[in-house]
Amino acid sequence: MNGGAGESRSSGRRTPGVRSGLLALAILLAVAVLAPPVGTLARRYAVAEALQFAVLAVLVPALVVLGAPWRMGRAGGAVWALRLADARRRHRSPARSVVLLAIYLAAVIGWRTPPAVDALVRSAPLALLEAATLVGLGVLFWLEVVVSPPMVPRSGFPVRIAVTVIAMWTTWTIGYLLGMSHTAWFTAFVHTRSSGLSLSADQQLAAGVLWVVPAMAYLPAVLVNLMSWLKDSEDADEELRQLVRAERKRSWWGPSPPSAEVARSHRGRAGGTREAH
């Protein structure tokens, strides 16, 4: 019911300095995994390539959304951002969140298929296309999950939690299948005794990366949305109790609607508002 107010309070904790720092960290991480030595090692080891993928697909988009300076651009850009934010607030659409999740996961799965990874190993410039795809779609996905003032997700807390969990488990499933495989998923990586890392160890380490790195972003998002959802419910119940107490006090001075009827009416309004989320 009070989701908008709750989101405004929580988003206010991010000062311009913090947001600038998050955006700078996103840029730094993207450069770090694309440039040597990580960019070079990603052409030799599956674990380094998995790290590059996980950072570009999950961490960088999340940090970009959390640190995006929507109101700090030129006047025209700031006005456009405010209009877009207002449109997102007025046109709530859980279906769009689900569609964006499907598109984002299609890109995530597509770039983790053996042919795609083998192509990345053989052609280093292809990593730039991977980065543009994953970061671009990832930003659109994270805008449906977390608040990025003045932007707010177009769905309520339950949908946000659901799409985040689905995205996390999809990445974890890919990692699980890779780690449990006894055969080489990717033929482009060459493992020799001189390389110091066996095929099995390389794939298991890559699987660990696909579990740990996504958890660093997805789990906090789930917990924050869950706590905000619970707090939103507590605020609605407290508002109901305050209304009933006020009606009881007024009943001493004159006729008033029965408290039960007021409570039912308020519950109806609260339910309607929650469905809007």
Residue pairs with C-beta under 8 A, 6 or more apart in sequence:
1 232
1 235
1 236
1 239
1 270
1 273
1 274
2 232
2 235
2 236
2 239
3 156
3 157
3 228
3 232
3 277
4 89
4 152
5 235
6 228
6 231
6 232
6 235
7 147
7 152
7 228
8 149
10 147
10 224
10 228
11 147
11 148
11 149
12 149
14 22
14 66
14 149
16 69
16 72
18 67
19 66
19 67
19 68
19 69
20 67
20 69
21 67
22 63
22 66
22 67
23 63
23 64
23 67
23 68
23 69
24 67
25 63
25 67
26 59
26 60
26 61
26 63
26 64
26 67
29 55
29 59
29 60
29 63
30 55
30 56
30 60
30 131
30 135
32 38
32 55
33 39
33 42
33 51
33 52
33 55
33 56
34 52
34 56
34 127
34 128
34 131
38 48
38 51
38 52
39 52
39 124
39 127
41 48
42 48
42 49
42 51
42 52
42 120
42 121
42 127
43 49
43 120
43 121
43 124
44 189
44 190
44 195
45 189
45 195
45 197
45 202
46 117
46 178
46 185
46 186
46 189
46 202
46 203
46 205
46 206
47 197
47 202
47 205
47 206
47 209
49 117
49 120
49 121
49 206
50 175
50 178
50 205
50 206
50 207
50 209
50 210
51 209
51 213
52 127
53 111
53 112
53 130
53 134
53 210
54 171
54 209
54 210
54 213
54 214
55 213
56 130
56 131
56 134
56 135
56 138
57 107
57 108
57 111
57 134
57 138
57 171
58 138
58 171
58 213
58 214
58 216
58 217
58 218
59 213
59 216
59 217
60 134
60 135
60 138
61 134
61 135
61 137
61 138
61 139
61 141
61 142
62 138
62 142
62 146
62 217
62 221
64 135
64 138
64 139
64 142
65 139
65 142
65 143
65 146
65 148
65 151
66 142
66 146
66 148
68 148
68 151
70 78
70 81
70 82
70 85
70 148
70 149
70 150
70 151
71 78
71 81
71 82
71 149
71 150
72 78
73 81
81 150
81 151
82 150
84 151
85 150
85 151
85 152
86 150
88 151
88 152
88 153
88 154
89 152
91 154
92 154
92 155
92 156
92 276
92 277
93 154
93 155
94 154
94 155
94 156
94 159
96 144
96 154
96 155
97 144
97 153
97 154
97 155
97 159
97 160
97 163
98 159
98 163
100 137
100 140
100 141
100 144
101 141
101 144
101 163
101 166
101 167
103 137
103 140
104 137
104 138
104 140
104 141
104 167
105 166
105 167
105 170
107 133
107 134
107 137
108 134
108 167
108 170
108 171
108 174
109 170
109 174
110 116
111 117
111 120
111 130
111 133
111 134
112 174
114 185
114 186
114 187
117 185
117 186
117 188
118 186
118 187
118 188
119 126
119 188
120 126
120 127
120 130
121 186
121 188
121 189
122 188
141 163
141 167
142 148
143 151
143 153
144 153
144 154
144 155
144 160
144 163
145 153
145 160
145 163
145 164
145 221
145 225
146 153
146 160
146 221
146 224
146 225
147 153
153 160
155 163
155 277
156 229
156 274
156 276
156 277
157 225
157 226
157 228
157 229
157 232
157 277
158 229
158 277
160 221
160 225
161 222
161 225
161 226
161 229
164 218
164 221
164 222
164 225
165 218
165 222
167 214
167 218
168 214
168 215
168 218
168 219
168 222
171 210
171 214
171 218
172 210
172 211
172 214
174 210
175 206
175 207
175 208
175 209
175 210
175 211
176 207
176 211
178 185
178 203
178 206
178 207
178 210
179 203
179 204
179 206
179 207
179 208
180 207
181 203
182 200
184 199
184 203
185 203
189 199
189 202
191 197
191 198
191 199
191 202
197 205
236 270
236 274
239 266
239 270
240 263
240 266
240 267
240 270
243 262
243 263
243 266
244 259
244 262
244 263
247 256
247 257
247 259
247 262
248 259
250 256
251 259
